[in-house]
């Protein structure tokens, strides 16, 4: 079964099948300068990762600007890449002195201001995809939808998505929009399988949108976890890797996600070029059904009913 290298999100936008997740860009011992970021962007694009996932809050509200400085030094064409960002989480931060409690905000003024800030930070004229980062219990669906429609019609945003939404939350917002919501970015991995059972992946298939996947390697616990579950999953991944001629269980863990018919789009969190190169090999793994279920069984701790 050939794995698609790009995934269409609606009629006007497609993403690379594996997405570069920028949230750890500033987590290293030294802050990367613009030239280092530009090189990282170039490496990702050369590997086929043309889509870059951001959120306004990443790096205590500083990752977007650091990435934008690198993007300005990168020699490639803006049209060759896709910039994704998110808004609505409000953190307590010296960079946001008005926030005295963590909360969410999907009010019209906040969404509009967030889009403008992200455009400036990323040094771009448009965002390919804007996601609402978390469901806001105080969302006024009509107001929020009107604002999302405005930023799309203005040309500042090409497409709208959501993140961490339940199917009913997705459907509420979708009912107010004149165009489709093109993705729901959710947590899913060999160690976090609830999306298989709670309707989120069924919802994606029913509406034919491709979910983006955050923490596709379990936030690193797949490799560092000492529990019985992690040990079982690592062994199952290793057996599958051996059977498929692969020497990297992390690539196999990504291949397990890619095998799902909902056309999942994993967001990779590593900043190491060599690790990106290893993970991209998942696109060449044709994982068979029985090994897929063997990995699921290891994660759940019991055979399927």
TORBA-657229 format. One line per 10 residues: number of its first residue (from 1); for each residue y, x negated, z negated of C-alpha. Coordinates in nm, 3 decimals, decimal comma. Layout:
N
NUM = Y/X/Z | ... .
This chain:
305
1 = 0,000/0,000/0,000 | 0,322/-0,166/0,118 | 0,603/-0,171/-0,137 | 0,944/-0,070/-0,008 | 1,199/-0,350/-0,034 | 1,488/-0,104/-0,051 | 1,514/0,244/-0,197 | 1,748/0,507/-0,057 | 1,956/0,691/-0,317 | 2,090/0,982/-0,120 .
11 = 2,208/0,963/0,239 | 2,474/0,695/0,198 | 2,339/0,442/-0,052 | 2,034/0,221/-0,095 | 1,947/-0,033/-0,362 | 1,723/-0,336/-0,355 | 1,384/-0,240/-0,502 | 1,443/-0,486/-0,786 | 1,791/-0,489/-0,940 | 1,971/-0,775/-1,112 .
21 = 2,067/-0,656/-1,461 | 2,384/-0,832/-1,579 | 2,389/-0,727/-1,944 | 2,276/-1,069/-2,072 | 2,516/-1,267/-1,854 | 2,715/-1,395/-2,154 | 2,425/-1,427/-2,401 | 2,354/-1,796/-2,343 | 2,471/-2,082/-2,567 | 2,757/-2,152/-2,324 .
31 = 2,970/-1,899/-2,139 | 2,909/-1,946/-1,764 | 3,216/-2,025/-1,557 | 3,300/-1,847/-1,233 | 3,122/-2,105/-1,020 | 2,802/-2,070/-1,221 | 2,816/-1,692/-1,188 | 2,878/-1,723/-0,815 | 2,568/-1,942/-0,781 | 2,362/-1,689/-0,977 .
41 = 2,483/-1,408/-0,752 | 2,387/-1,616/-0,448 | 2,042/-1,690/-0,588 | 1,978/-1,322/-0,659 | 2,087/-1,218/-0,310 | 1,873/-1,489/-0,151 | 1,573/-1,346/-0,341 | 1,650/-0,997/-0,209 | 1,816/-0,867/-0,526 | 2,132/-0,733/-0,366 .
51 = 2,201/-0,469/-0,632 | 2,371/-0,559/-0,962 | 2,359/-0,337/-1,269 | 2,648/-0,333/-1,517 | 2,801/-0,122/-1,791 | 3,152/-0,138/-1,928 | 3,018/-0,221/-2,277 | 2,801/-0,518/-2,178 | 2,890/-0,843/-2,351 | 3,126/-0,663/-2,588 .
61 = 3,316/-0,528/-2,285 | 3,340/-0,871/-2,121 | 3,049/-0,904/-1,875 | 3,211/-0,709/-1,591 | 3,515/-0,938/-1,582 | 3,302/-1,253/-1,602 | 3,087/-1,126/-1,316 | 3,395/-1,028/-1,117 | 3,533/-1,381/-1,148 | 3,207/-1,513/-1,005 .
71 = 3,202/-1,250/-0,733 | 3,546/-1,365/-0,622 | 3,402/-1,718/-0,574 | 3,084/-1,602/-0,401 | 3,091/-1,661/-0,025 | 2,899/-1,350/0,075 | 3,024/-1,014/0,202 | 3,100/-0,735/-0,045 | 2,926/-0,489/0,188 | 2,601/-0,682/0,150 .
81 = 2,567/-0,604/-0,222 | 2,570/-0,294/-0,440 | 2,762/-0,276/-0,767 | 2,637/-0,031/-1,029 | 2,815/0,034/-1,357 | 2,810/0,282/-1,642 | 3,057/0,442/-1,880 | 3,085/0,675/-2,181 | 2,943/0,467/-2,470 | 3,224/0,379/-2,710 .
91 = 3,151/0,075/-2,928 | 3,334/-0,054/-3,232 | 3,489/-0,369/-3,093 | 3,798/-0,586/-3,116 | 3,821/-0,523/-2,742 | 3,851/-0,150/-2,810 | 4,061/-0,132/-3,129 | 4,097/0,247/-3,115 | 3,721/0,296/-3,168 | 3,647/0,325/-3,541 .
101 = 3,303/0,484/-3,497 | 3,042/0,448/-3,225 | 3,039/0,759/-3,010 | 3,020/0,889/-2,653 | 3,302/1,015/-2,433 | 3,261/1,202/-2,105 | 3,611/1,349/-2,104 | 3,793/1,340/-1,771 | 4,059/1,092/-1,881 | 3,804/0,846/-2,017 .
111 = 3,582/0,853/-1,708 | 3,881/0,805/-1,477 | 4,016/0,517/-1,688 | 3,672/0,352/-1,706 | 3,639/0,359/-1,328 | 3,979/0,196/-1,288 | 3,894/-0,076/-1,542 | 3,560/-0,148/-1,379 | 3,723/-0,179/-1,036 | 3,969/-0,432/-1,177 .
121 = 3,706/-0,621/-1,377 | 3,460/-0,645/-1,089 | 3,738/-0,726/-0,840 | 3,627/-0,463/-0,595 | 3,779/-0,163/-0,418 | 3,481/0,063/-0,482 | 3,174/0,105/-0,698 | 2,851/0,181/-0,518 | 2,709/0,377/-0,810 | 2,859/0,509/-1,135 .
131 = 2,626/0,625/-1,413 | 2,700/0,819/-1,728 | 2,540/0,584/-1,979 | 2,422/0,830/-2,245 | 2,418/1,209/-2,280 | 2,728/1,319/-2,468 | 2,669/1,628/-2,687 | 3,037/1,719/-2,642 | 3,023/1,707/-2,263 | 3,218/1,985/-2,098 .
141 = 3,003/2,008/-1,787 | 3,268/2,160/-1,561 | 3,535/1,907/-1,659 | 3,302/1,609/-1,635 | 3,171/1,721/-1,297 | 3,523/1,772/-1,158 | 3,616/1,418/-1,260 | 3,301/1,271/-1,106 | 3,373/1,466/-0,788 | 3,729/1,329/-0,787 .
151 = 3,624/0,964/-0,812 | 3,377/1,013/-0,528 | 3,620/1,195/-0,302 | 3,882/0,927/-0,365 | 3,645/0,660/-0,232 | 3,644/0,469/-0,561 | 3,276/0,556/-0,621 | 3,010/0,610/-0,356 | 2,746/0,791/-0,564 | 2,688/0,933/-0,911 .
161 = 2,391/0,891/-1,143 | 2,303/0,924/-1,511 | 2,119/0,716/-1,767 | 1,890/0,821/-2,054 | 1,920/1,191/-1,964 | 1,649/1,447/-2,023 | 1,559/1,669/-1,727 | 1,759/1,959/-1,874 | 2,066/1,741/-1,931 | 2,033/1,614/-1,574 .
171 = 2,003/1,969/-1,441 | 2,308/2,093/-1,631 | 2,537/1,832/-1,479 | 2,374/1,866/-1,136 | 2,442/2,241/-1,142 | 2,816/2,170/-1,146 | 2,829/1,904/-0,874 | 2,858/1,960/-0,497 | 2,643/1,654/-0,425 | 2,316/1,524/-0,573 .
181 = 2,283/1,303/-0,878 | 2,101/1,011/-0,719 | 1,923/0,849/-1,015 | 1,845/0,862/-1,385 | 1,818/0,515/-1,543 | 1,555/0,536/-1,815 | 1,349/0,307/-2,036 | 0,994/0,259/-1,911 | 0,741/-0,024/-1,927 | 0,378/-0,102/-2,003 .
191 = 0,481/-0,077/-2,371 | 0,706/0,231/-2,339 | 0,514/0,495/-2,150 | 0,667/0,820/-2,278 | 0,830/0,892/-1,941 | 0,482/0,948/-1,799 | 0,432/1,246/-2,029 | 0,771/1,397/-2,119 | 0,863/1,525/-1,773 | 1,121/1,266/-1,670 .
201 = 0,913/1,110/-1,393 | 0,785/1,453/-1,286 | 1,147/1,567/-1,262 | 1,231/1,266/-1,044 | 0,948/1,344/-0,805 | 1,036/1,714/-0,794 | 1,396/1,639/-0,698 | 1,303/1,331/-0,491 | 1,534/1,083/-0,662 | 1,430/0,729/-0,757 .
211 = 1,468/0,648/-1,129 | 1,613/0,311/-1,226 | 1,419/0,146/-1,510 | 1,575/-0,049/-1,794 | 1,379/-0,286/-2,020 | 1,091/-0,299/-1,768 | 0,925/-0,581/-1,965 | 0,958/-0,413/-2,302 | 1,265/-0,610/-2,405 | 1,057/-0,927/-2,424 .
221 = 0,814/-0,787/-2,682 | 0,544/-0,791/-2,417 | 0,541/-1,169/-2,453 | 0,649/-1,219/-2,815 | 0,492/-0,919/-2,989 | 0,212/-1,004/-3,234 | 0,064/-0,657/-3,269 | -0,272/-0,536/-3,147 | -0,112/-0,324/-2,876 | 0,078/-0,615/-2,726 .
231 = -0,236/-0,829/-2,734 | -0,439/-0,560/-2,559 | -0,176/-0,513/-2,289 | -0,140/-0,885/-2,225 | -0,517/-0,914/-2,180 | -0,527/-0,617/-1,943 | -0,238/-0,760/-1,743 | -0,412/-1,097/-1,727 | -0,734/-0,937/-1,600 | -0,542/-0,745/-1,335 .
241 = -0,349/-1,058/-1,239 | -0,669/-1,257/-1,196 | -0,823/-0,981/-0,986 | -0,518/-0,978/-0,758 | -0,473/-1,355/-0,733 | -0,156/-1,358/-0,942 | -0,079/-1,615/-1,214 | 0,204/-1,432/-1,392 | 0,152/-1,129/-1,617 | 0,523/-1,046/-1,606 .
251 = 0,504/-0,994/-1,230 | 0,196/-0,778/-1,288 | 0,388/-0,571/-1,545 | 0,657/-0,507/-1,284 | 0,392/-0,429/-1,022 | 0,251/-0,167/-1,263 | 0,588/0,009/-1,252 | 0,620/-0,022/-0,876 | 0,279/0,146/-0,832 | 0,414/0,478/-0,961 .
261 = 0,487/0,734/-0,686 | 0,830/0,820/-0,826 | 0,958/0,502/-0,652 | 1,080/0,329/-0,968 | 1,359/0,070/-0,941 | 1,323/-0,188/-1,223 | 1,636/-0,361/-1,354 | 1,553/-0,725/-1,433 | 1,730/-0,874/-1,734 | 1,671/-1,246/-1,695 .
271 = 1,953/-1,487/-1,612 | 1,710/-1,766/-1,515 | 1,675/-1,819/-1,140 | 1,316/-1,939/-1,175 | 1,219/-1,624/-1,365 | 1,383/-1,406/-1,101 | 1,174/-1,586/-0,842 | 0,856/-1,517/-1,039 | 0,934/-1,149/-1,090 | 1,017/-1,089/-0,725 .
281 = 0,651/-1,174/-0,651 | 0,567/-0,829/-0,790 | 0,677/-0,688/-0,455 | 0,374/-0,850/-0,294 | 0,115/-0,715/-0,540 | -0,088/-0,418/-0,419 | -0,210/-0,300/-0,758 | -0,523/-0,089/-0,733 | -0,562/0,241/-0,918 | -0,833/0,133/-1,164 .
291 = -0,644/-0,172/-1,287 | -0,334/0,048/-1,321 | -0,530/0,279/-1,550 | -0,685/-0,016/-1,736 | -0,333/-0,135/-1,824 | -0,237/0,217/-1,931 | -0,550/0,242/-2,146 | -0,464/-0,088/-2,314 | -0,114/0,038/-2,390 | -0,226/0,374/-2,526 .
301 = -0,523/0,233/-2,716 | -0,772/0,486/-2,578 | -0,914/0,603/-2,246 | -0,746/0,890/-2,066 | -0,882/1,229/-2,181 .
